[in-house]
Amino acid sequence: MMESIVNSVKKKATERHHKAEVMIAGEQLRLRLHDAKLIKDRRYHLRTYPNCFVARELTDWLIDHKEAPDRETAMKLMQKLMSHNIIHHVCDEYSDFKDAKLLYRFRKDDGTFPLSKEVKVFMRGQSLYENLIGSEQSIMKVREENGMKYQRTFPGCEMIDWLIQNGEADSRKEAVELCRALLEHGIIQHVLLRHHFFDSNLLYQFRINFRRRRRLTELLSENLQPIQECTDSPFCLRKLNPEPSNSSFLSVHPNKEIKVVSASRRSSVTSLAGGPGSYFSNPPNLGSQPVVECNPKSVLKRKVTNEELLSPGAPYIKKTITIVGDAVGWGFVVRGGRPCHIQAVDPGGPAAAAGIKVRQFVYSVNGIGVLHLDYQTISSLVMTGPRTLVMEVIEAIE
């Protein structure tokens, strides 16, 4: 009987997890389209429609930004968003997405997004996630269970304490009910998928990383599962089904420093300080697929020491760069230690726009000198700091 209940909860959580991923991807797309000025007030037949986009222009944009390989795939992606009530035709004349000069709009932009119980739980979970990850002494940590390491974990009783201390719940009973709702909606889970939520030392984790940048093509998988991540996931760059000729998330040529892995998923590399490092194991997923790990070879041409960087007359220059993070992070990967370096940069992210490049060494973060720190500590400084990030970097003079 208990096993049947647990299996039922797992099935519902998986379905709701997929819906949550669609909502996150849709919101990230909405913000990007606003930044690109594709969403704006448009006039048609003597009437002004605020905050709209033209379907054909969006299809072109998706292909140009490598979010879709062709127009057919782009239409499928937009149809997925329509079926989840994220976008709609401005007059609701069409129930499907047409690759034409028609006006569509995000329901969040016109106030028609349906706030069902499911959506409210999702939004509550996202708010809790941001508050937890932004805490100076966050209860979300990498923890080990049965020899496996899991990301964004917390004991159930510690979460209950945190919710009460931060005014998110008035009693332990209310806090347990909230956490059970989060679990049933696929936002958190027991690390071994064996238990519902209890006010105990059982270990749970956020199943959803709200800060990870989604690739829209992920939405075409009905059995959408969490992607394997390392501890600094807001900086990690991933691409599903990478192709050597169409890889917008590679920062160096694939046949030089980084090998492209032809697999449904790939993990990010770990610290390169003192050797290749290791990979964090992924928690068992419902119907999980094999994970192929990418080559953790550094983009650095040779090892550089702090003494070399700071020595008088050295062929290096220091730069100050300001990065304003967007809804999904800053768009770069830090690796190594003493000194750390930029391993990869999302070409469409805030970091690239600000001037961050691979092989730059990180000198300071928000006024704090970091040459003596490892990449995990630097990542923590960035994640717990303000949205506007001021970094000093050192790069070779060309």
Disulfide bonds with the S-S distance in Angstrom:
none
